[in-house]
Amino acid sequence: MTKTKYNEVKVKELVANPEIQTFLKKAVEVPTKVIVKSVRNPFKNEETNETTQKVHAVAGTSLVDMMEFDFTLVNQSIDGTEAINKEFQIVEYSFALEANMRGGNFGGYSPTGLKLLITKLIPVTNEGK
């Protein structure tokens, strides 16, 4: 990785760097299995030809360790009625900066938290149980 002068760093591009993504995956815990609680309709960006879908989910083995969180599916979508209360496995993901939006206007990036972008999510089958 080539170094950038500190006063020329673009944080969004820095976070997107594959080496930084590898470090983030080591430093930030992401559950491997989630239960979907709500799903928004997919959105297709005509400029980038990318489809995104917001999902709200929970993870954990009991109420004591349950974690509630949101993520964005990228170039993959799930059926909003079929996916509710179903278990899925997160296979491939990356992180991005969480944008502060107010009334559709960009207001900078959030000082806390990262946006979880999932590029591969598969249903968990309970065959043999």
C-alpha positions as CSV (number, residue, x, y, z in Angstrom):
1,M,0.0,0.0,0.0
2,T,1.4,3.4,-0.9
3,K,1.2,6.0,1.7
4,T,-0.8,9.2,1.2
5,K,0.2,12.5,2.8
6,Y,-2.0,13.0,5.9
7,N,-3.4,16.3,4.6
8,E,-4.4,14.7,1.3
9,V,-6.1,11.6,2.8
10,K,-9.7,10.9,1.7
11,V,-11.1,8.9,4.6
12,K,-13.8,7.2,2.5
13,E,-11.2,6.0,0.0
14,L,-8.9,4.9,2.8
15,V,-11.6,2.8,4.5
16,A,-12.4,1.2,1.1
17,N,-8.7,0.1,0.6
18,P,-8.5,-3.8,0.7
19,E,-5.7,-3.7,3.2
20,I,-7.7,-1.5,5.6
21,Q,-10.8,-3.8,5.0
22,T,-8.6,-6.8,6.0
23,F,-7.6,-5.0,9.2
24,L,-11.2,-4.0,10.0
25,K,-12.4,-7.6,9.6
26,K,-9.8,-8.6,12.2
27,A,-10.7,-5.8,14.6
28,V,-14.5,-5.6,14.3
29,E,-16.8,-8.5,15.2
30,V,-19.5,-9.3,12.8
31,P,-22.0,-12.2,13.5
32,T,-21.9,-15.1,11.1
33,K,-25.6,-15.9,11.4
34,V,-28.5,-13.5,11.6
35,I,-32.3,-13.6,11.9
36,V,-33.9,-11.1,9.6
37,K,-36.5,-8.9,11.3
38,S,-37.4,-6.3,8.5
39,V,-36.5,-5.7,4.9
40,R,-36.9,-2.6,2.8
41,N,-37.5,-2.7,-0.9
42,P,-34.4,-3.0,-3.1
43,F,-33.1,0.3,-4.7
44,K,-31.3,0.3,-8.0
45,N,-28.9,3.1,-8.7
46,E,-29.1,3.8,-12.4
47,E,-25.7,5.6,-12.6
48,T,-23.7,2.8,-11.0
49,N,-26.0,-0.1,-11.9
50,E,-25.8,-1.3,-8.3
51,T,-28.7,-2.6,-6.3
52,T,-28.9,-2.1,-2.5
53,Q,-31.4,-3.3,0.1
54,K,-31.5,-2.2,3.7
55,V,-32.1,-5.0,6.3
56,H,-32.7,-5.0,10.0
57,A,-31.6,-8.2,11.9
58,V,-30.7,-9.7,15.2
59,A,-27.9,-12.1,16.1
60,G,-27.1,-14.1,19.2
61,T,-28.0,-17.3,21.0
62,S,-30.2,-15.8,23.7
63,L,-31.9,-12.6,24.9
64,V,-28.9,-11.9,27.0
65,D,-26.3,-11.7,24.2
66,M,-28.7,-10.6,21.4
67,M,-27.4,-7.9,19.1
68,E,-29.7,-5.8,17.0
69,F,-28.2,-4.1,13.9
70,D,-28.8,-3.0,10.3
71,F,-26.9,-3.9,7.2
72,T,-27.1,-3.2,3.5
73,L,-27.2,-6.0,0.9
74,V,-25.2,-5.1,-2.2
75,N,-26.1,-6.5,-5.6
76,Q,-28.3,-9.1,-3.9
77,S,-31.8,-8.9,-2.6
78,I,-34.1,-11.0,-0.5
79,D,-37.8,-11.3,-0.5
80,G,-39.2,-9.1,2.2
81,T,-42.1,-11.4,3.2
82,E,-40.2,-14.7,2.9
83,A,-37.1,-13.6,4.8
84,I,-38.8,-12.4,8.0
85,N,-37.7,-14.5,11.1
86,K,-35.5,-16.7,8.9
87,E,-31.9,-17.4,9.6
88,F,-29.2,-16.3,7.1
89,Q,-25.4,-16.7,7.1
90,I,-23.2,-13.8,6.3
91,V,-20.5,-15.1,3.8
92,E,-18.9,-12.0,2.3
93,Y,-18.9,-8.4,3.6
94,S,-17.1,-5.2,3.8
95,F,-17.3,-1.9,5.8
96,A,-18.0,1.7,4.7
97,L,-18.4,4.9,6.5
98,E,-21.9,5.7,7.8
99,A,-23.3,8.9,6.2
100,N,-25.4,11.3,8.2
101,M,-28.4,12.1,6.0
102,R,-31.0,14.7,6.9
103,G,-33.9,15.3,4.5
104,G,-32.0,13.6,1.7
105,N,-29.0,15.8,2.1
106,F,-25.5,14.6,3.0
107,G,-24.3,16.0,6.4
108,G,-20.9,14.3,6.7
109,Y,-19.9,11.0,8.1
110,S,-20.9,9.6,11.5
111,P,-18.1,9.7,14.1
112,T,-19.2,6.3,15.5
113,G,-20.1,3.1,13.8
114,L,-19.5,1.6,10.4
115,K,-21.9,0.6,7.7
116,L,-21.9,-3.1,7.1
117,L,-22.1,-4.0,3.4
118,I,-23.0,-7.6,2.7
119,T,-22.2,-9.0,-0.8
120,K,-23.1,-12.6,-0.1
121,L,-25.9,-13.7,2.3
122,I,-27.3,-17.3,2.1
123,P,-30.3,-18.9,3.8
124,V,-29.5,-21.4,6.6
125,T,-31.1,-24.7,6.0
126,N,-32.0,-26.8,9.0
127,E,-31.8,-30.1,7.2
128,G,-31.0,-33.1,9.4
129,K,-32.1,-31.4,12.7
